[in-house]
Amino acid sequence: MSLEILVPSLPESVSDATLATWHKKIGEFVNKNDNLVDLETDKIVLEVPAPKSGILTDILHQDGAIVVAGEVLAIMEEKEAEPASQSQSSSTDEQQTEHKHSLTEEMPLSPAVRRLIQENNLNPQDIHGSGKKGRLTKADILEYIENHTIAEQKASSTAAAVIASKPTLVKREETHESSPSVSSNFRPEQRVPMTRLRAKVAERLLQAQQNAAMLTTFNEVNMQSVINLRNQYKDRFLQKHEIKLGFMSFFIKASIEALKKYPAINASIDDNDIIYHGYYDMGIAVSTPRGLIVPVIKDADQLDFAGIEKSIFDYGTKAKEGRLSYEDLTGGTFTITNGGIFGSMLSTPILNPPQCAILGMHAIKERAVVEDGEIVIRPIMYLALSYDHRLVDGKDAVQFLVTIKECLESPAHLLLNI
């Protein structure tokens, strides 16, 4: 019986998807729930599993095609069991393929990891997984490929050295002809289509600049108190909550306190209306191999430090493995981006529409500051708040940053709610 493989229902507000990669070929037997193809949307990658076991008989759309929900992607013929090998000469290859397939099935893999394994013809059982419960991450695959590439290069270098050590007799004319000079004008270029995520990021950034009166205000914060508090309790925190205590949870808590004092910064504009949000869904900008994404911690004001750190860790793991769902990326009333992890000293972050403000964190550097008339060395971080001046006044933006500064320089504000 023939089965149609359809594009699944797409997330709300997503009209179409790009066919990223076919994992099966025409004539290949597939088991039920095997991933047939990856569909890339503006936010996430969707897997299309096989509804039944059978043979893939026809593929109607190739890689790069734009498809919509309900559209037919392929046709497969339902069969109960995988057919036996067609000839004795191909039996060995099929057994190896089946073995690799079974190994892959035993270990749940993200689309990005599965793609790397198939493209490089790797055996997942040969690679040590650093993820939760030994799960393979994209970083594990790339590290494995890099290590093997280095080993192969060393082996090639050794072989070349051995060959070079052997005396050879070569005529000068032959040597001259076989060693053409490399042109100094060689200027390689590569044209590749923009991914859906990159295209969407570009669209939203341009939209933010064209449709908002965006300004940025700056301040600096002495991180000494936060660093001392973290160093004092990080071991006990890790032992009790089984998660490390980072700086981001302090900034989220401080931002929530500031948002409560200045609700306009937690609002958004809808045509001629202002929507004031009575909740605090904090977006955390994360850089991934596919581009910048912003998972959202829902109701962050109801979480303690441990809850926030666990949410950040879970989202970071999902982002690396390509497992973020559309629900993880929707909503958000305020965003924090940390360019400091890449060494950024100062920047002007761009708004994440329809939000009207975004906080930029930067690298912590020791600087000379004046305290009580004396010059001392303190760990200083520059903060940047970009905001939509149509909704947020400059006074509120400045005082918002001052509130964050006060909460971080005196963490008692966060504990005593003062």
Secondary structure by P-SEA (a helix, b strand, c coil): ccccccccccccccccccccccccccccccccccccbbbbcccbbbbbcccccccccccccccccccccccccbbbbbbccccccccccaaaaaaaaaaaaaaaaaccccaaaaaaaaaacccccccccccccccccaaaaaaaaaaaaaaaaaaaaaaaaaaaabbbbbbaaaaaaacccccccbbbbbbbcccaaaaaaaaaaaaaaaccbbbbbbccccaaaaaaaaaacaaaaaaaccccccaaaaaaaaaaaaaaacccccccccccbbbbbcccbbbbbbbccccbbbbbbcccccccaaaaaaaaaaaaaaaaaccccccccccccbbbbbcccccccbbbbbbcccccbbbbbbbbbbbbbbcccbbbbbbbbbbbbbbccccccaaaaaaaaaaaaaaaaccccccccc
